[in-house]
Structures are given as structure tokens and as C-alpha cells.
């Protein structure tokens, strides 16, 4: 591997991110730590952590939106809504299994996600925002429980 000048490495980070990642990985595998673009590697590692938190919030928001729809529009319940609820729960469980250190963040993520979930439910149901509670009507434990479905019972749940 021929060494790249520092300026070229920095430029590569801005112009061809994939090539930059491959070059940085190659330097690390070869133990050439003195040539690694440390500042940008640190930035990217921190960014990956933020992405995991964002992924948790996004999945919670989708789950909460569908739980709200399930509760507030029981006449429109469908297997599609049921599948979305179940898939989001599975994906959240997988995300938490892969990133157990996110577990303490669930409470904060849940509150942030609820606001987004309400916005999604408003958009998808055409119900007024005021129809939904300002604070989540479910706990995070309820929302993540495979046996929890708010509102009246449904014959869709097997």
C-alpha cells in the first residue's frame, strides 16, 4: 500500500467517503496507526452511536403511531397494522439485543418518539392532534409487550 499524503486523505474523506473508509480500515489492519485520520474516525464512530439512538426513536415512533391508530380507529384495524406493530416490536428487540447499552435510553427515547408517533397518527388517520393525549397513554413496557394492544379487543389478534 502506498502512503497517501495527509491532505489527500482529508480530501478523500470529503470527496469519496467509501474509499476513505476502506483506506482507514486497511491502515488499521496493518497497524499503521500513525497514518490513521484519527479526528475523522472518531467523528464517524460517534456518528454511528447517534444513529443507533435515532434508529430506536424512529422504530418507537412507528410503533406508537400504529398503537394510537389501533386504539383510536378500531373500525379500520387491519392485518397490515397488526404486522407493523409486531415487526416494530421485533426490530426494537433486535436493536436492543445488539446494543444493550441503549436500554437505559428507552425512557427518554420513548417520550421523544411519542411526539413523532402522534404526528404520524394524525397524518395517517386524519384525526385532529387534540384527539390524542399529550403524554403517551402507554408505558414503554406496554408498548413493547407482544401481548399489549390498546383499546377494544380484536379478532385479528391470534
ChimeraX attribute file (.defattr): number of C-alpha atoms within 10 A of each C-alpha:
attribute: neighborCount
match mode: 1-to-1
recipient: residues
	/A:1	7
	/A:2	4
	/A:3	10
	/A:4	12
	/A:5	10
	/A:6	12
	/A:7	9
	/A:8	13
	/A:9	20
	/A:10	14
	/A:11	13
	/A:12	17
	/A:13	19
	/A:14	10
	/A:15	12
	/A:16	11
	/A:17	12
	/A:18	11
	/A:19	13
	/A:20	21
	/A:21	16
	/A:22	11
	/A:23	20
	/A:24	22
	/A:25	14
	/A:26	14
	/A:27	18
	/A:28	14
	/A:29	10
	/A:30	10
	/A:31	11
	/A:32	11
	/A:33	12
	/A:34	9
	/A:35	15
	/A:36	18
	/A:37	18
	/A:38	12
	/A:39	8
	/A:40	14
	/A:41	16
	/A:42	11
	/A:43	10
	/A:44	13
	/A:45	11
	/A:46	11
	/A:47	11
	/A:48	12
	/A:49	13
	/A:50	11
	/A:51	12
	/A:52	16
	/A:53	16
	/A:54	14
	/A:55	16
	/A:56	22
	/A:57	24
	/A:58	21
	/A:59	21
	/A:60	29
	/A:61	26
	/A:62	22
	/A:63	25
	/A:64	29
	/A:65	27
	/A:66	26
	/A:67	24
	/A:68	27
	/A:69	26
	/A:70	23
	/A:71	16
	/A:72	19
	/A:73	13
	/A:74	15
	/A:75	10
	/A:76	10
	/A:77	16
	/A:78	13
	/A:79	10
	/A:80	10
	/A:81	17
	/A:82	16
	/A:83	12
	/A:84	16
	/A:85	24
	/A:86	17
	/A:87	14
	/A:88	21
	/A:89	20
	/A:90	14
	/A:91	15
	/A:92	20
	/A:93	15
	/A:94	12
	/A:95	18
	/A:96	16
	/A:97	12
	/A:98	11
	/A:99	13
	/A:100	12
	/A:101	9
	/A:102	16
	/A:103	12
	/A:104	9
	/A:105	13
	/A:106	18
	/A:107	13
	/A:108	10
	/A:109	21
	/A:110	23
	/A:111	18
	/A:112	15
	/A:113	25
	/A:114	26
	/A:115	17
	/A:116	19
	/A:117	27
	/A:118	27
	/A:119	16
	/A:120	19
	/A:121	25
	/A:122	19
	/A:123	13
	/A:124	12
	/A:125	14
	/A:126	9
	/A:127	14
	/A:128	12
	/A:129	13
	/A:130	9
	/A:131	10
	/A:132	17
	/A:133	11
	/A:134	11
	/A:135	10
	/A:136	18
	/A:137	14
	/A:138	15
	/A:139	12
	/A:140	16
	/A:141	11
	/A:142	13
	/A:143	21
	/A:144	20
	/A:145	12
	/A:146	12
	/A:147	10
	/A:148	12
	/A:149	19
	/A:150	18
	/A:151	14
	/A:152	9
	/A:153	10
	/A:154	14
	/A:155	5
	/A:156	9
	/A:157	9
	/A:158	4
